């Protein structure tokens, strides 16, 4: 007499599978949420503060500090500058500050003009040097080599405000703003998804999200003209 052995394939529990998927997503979202928060934290504090200072810029007193100085460009550097001026006068476009003149300005006046656009005329070479929180310019008399320099410093608040706007802050800061924006977007999207996953136990979730959307829309429609 032979016995028959029956085998059965275990049936997957759909509820358990959903629970595992939900736990996996929660782990991933929490991981990316805290990573993006850590990357963007200092930037968000800075941009929140400067958002207030920009909104009330007219109410924050500033006293610009203007410093003027003069110097005499040596003959060799001046000769290279005059040659560049003649090249610009002949119709060449984008004529830059000669390396010799730029090196002397960097050493004598601590001004970096290499790579900056130069405004050429028959009498002078002028370089505008705007920067966050201030301005500066250099003017060189092509006949005498007399150098005039002026810098304007509008203070820390103006400096931070210009960083907020990316005004004259350079390529590195522009790249930082892009990375910061992506981190903030990731932080917001993972936060929204976490709200969705936890919303069943928190009935005020979507009313509050809707309120956060409604307020700026109402203000923009009713009060901005």
C-alpha positions in Angstrom: 0.0 0.0 0.0 1.5 3.3 -1.0 0.8 6.7 0.6 0.3 9.8 -1.5 2.1 12.9 -0.4 0.5 16.1 -1.4 2.4 19.4 -1.7 1.0 22.9 -1.7 2.5 26.2 -2.7 2.2 28.8 0.0 -0.1 31.6 -1.0 1.3 35.1 -0.7 -0.5 37.4 1.7 -1.4 40.6 -0.2 -1.8 42.6 3.0 1.7 41.6 4.2 3.2 42.4 0.8 1.7 45.9 0.9 2.9 46.4 4.4 6.5 45.4 3.3 6.3 47.8 0.3 5.1 50.6 2.6 7.9 49.9 5.1 10.5 50.0 2.3 9.2 53.3 0.9 9.1 54.8 4.4 12.7 53.8 4.9 13.8 55.3 1.6 11.8 58.5 2.0 13.0 59.1 5.6 16.6 58.5 4.4 16.4 61.0 1.5 14.4 63.4 3.6 17.0 63.8 6.3 19.9 63.8 3.8 18.3 66.7 1.8 17.5 68.4 5.1 21.1 68.2 6.2 22.4 69.5 2.9 20.0 72.4 2.7 19.6 73.3 6.4 22.2 76.2 6.6 21.1 77.5 3.2 17.4 77.5 4.2 18.3 79.4 7.4 20.3 82.0 5.4 17.6 82.3 2.7 14.8 82.6 5.3 16.7 85.4 7.1 17.6 87.3 3.9 14.0 86.8 2.6 13.0 89.0 5.6 15.8 91.5 5.1 15.0 91.8 1.4 11.3 92.3 2.1 12.2 95.1 4.4 15.3 96.5 2.6 13.9 100.0 2.6 13.5 99.9 6.4 17.0 98.8 7.1 19.4 101.7 7.3 22.7 101.3 5.5 25.7 103.6 5.3 27.9 102.8 2.3 31.6 103.1 3.0 33.5 104.5 -0.1 37.3 104.2 -0.3 39.3 105.9 -3.1 42.9 105.3 -3.9 45.4 106.2 -6.6 48.6 104.6 -7.9 51.1 105.0 -10.7 51.3 102.1 -13.2 54.9 101.3 -14.1 56.1 101.9 -17.7 56.2 98.2 -18.8 52.7 97.5 -17.6 51.4 100.7 -19.1 53.0 99.9 -22.5 51.2 96.6 -22.6 47.9 98.4 -21.7 48.5 101.0 -24.5 49.1 98.2 -27.0 45.8 96.5 -26.0 44.0 99.9 -26.3 45.3 100.3 -29.9 44.1 96.8 -30.7 40.6 97.7 -29.4 40.7 101.0 -31.4 41.5 99.0 -34.5 38.1 97.2 -34.2 39.0 94.1 -32.2 36.3 93.0 -29.8 36.6 91.6 -26.4 40.2 92.8 -25.8 41.1 91.8 -22.3 43.4 93.4 -19.8 47.0 92.4 -20.6 48.5 89.9 -18.3 51.3 92.2 -17.2 48.9 95.1 -16.3 46.5 92.7 -14.6 49.4 91.2 -12.5 50.6 94.6 -11.4 47.1 95.7 -10.4 46.6 92.5 -8.4 50.0 93.0 -6.6 49.8 96.7 -6.1 46.1 97.3 -5.4 44.9 93.7 -4.6 42.4 93.9 -7.4 41.7 91.0 -9.7 40.9 92.3 -13.1 42.0 89.2 -15.1 39.1 88.0 -17.2 37.0 91.1 -16.5 35.6 93.0 -19.5 37.4 96.3 -20.2 35.8 99.5 -21.5 38.4 101.0 -23.8 38.5 104.6 -25.0 41.1 106.9 -26.5 42.0 108.3 -23.1 41.4 105.5 -20.5 40.8 101.9 -19.7 37.9 101.3 -17.3 37.0 98.1 -15.5 33.8 97.7 -13.5 34.1 95.3 -10.6 30.6 94.8 -9.0 30.4 92.4 -6.1 27.9 91.2 -3.5 27.2 94.0 -1.0 29.2 96.6 -2.9 30.8 97.9 -6.1 34.2 98.8 -7.3 35.9 100.2 -10.4 39.4 100.8 -11.8 40.3 103.5 -14.2 43.7 103.8 -15.9 44.8 106.9 -17.8 46.4 105.6 -20.9 48.7 108.7 -21.4 50.1 109.0 -17.8 49.5 105.6 -16.2 47.6 107.2 -13.4 45.4 104.6 -11.7 42.2 105.5 -9.8 40.4 102.9 -7.7 37.1 103.2 -5.9 35.3 100.6 -3.7 31.9 100.8 -2.1 30.9 98.6 0.8 27.2 98.6 1.8 27.6 96.3 4.8 26.8 92.7 5.8 23.1 92.9 5.3 23.5 94.0 1.7 26.2 91.4 1.2 23.8 88.6 2.3 20.9 90.0 0.3 23.0 89.9 -2.8 24.0 86.3 -2.1 20.3 85.5 -1.8 19.8 87.0 -5.3 23.1 85.6 -6.7 24.1 89.1 -7.7 27.7 89.3 -9.0 28.6 86.3 -6.9 30.4 84.3 -9.5 30.1 80.8 -11.0 30.9 78.8 -7.8 28.0 80.5 -6.0 25.7 80.0 -8.9 26.5 76.3 -8.8 25.9 76.2 -5.1 22.5 77.8 -5.7 21.6 75.0 -8.1 22.6 72.3 -5.7 20.8 74.0 -2.9 17.6 74.3 -5.0 17.7 70.6 -5.9 18.2 69.7 -2.2 15.2 71.9 -1.2 13.1 70.4 -3.9 14.0 66.8 -2.8 13.3 67.8 0.8 9.9 69.1 -0.1 8.8 66.2 -2.4 9.9 63.6 0.1 8.1 65.5 2.8 4.9 65.6 0.7 5.2 61.8 0.1 5.7 61.2 3.8 2.6 63.3 4.5 0.7 61.1 2.0 1.8 57.9 3.8 0.9 59.2 7.2 -2.2 61.1 6.3 -4.6 58.3 7.2 -3.9 58.8 10.9 -3.7 62.6 10.7 -6.9 64.1 9.4 -5.6 67.7 9.3 -2.8 66.8 6.9 -4.5 67.7 3.6 -6.6 70.7 5.0 -3.3 72.2 6.2 -1.6 71.5 2.9 -4.5 73.1 1.1 -4.4 76.1 3.4 -0.7 76.5 2.7 -1.6 76.6 -1.1 -4.7 78.8 -0.7 -3.1 81.6 1.3 -0.5 82.8 -1.3 -3.0 82.3 -4.1 -5.6 84.5 -2.3 -3.0 87.2 -1.4 -1.7 87.2 -5.0 -5.2 87.5 -6.6 -6.6 90.0 -4.1 -3.7 92.2 -3.1 -1.2 92.2 -6.0 -2.2 94.6 -8.8 
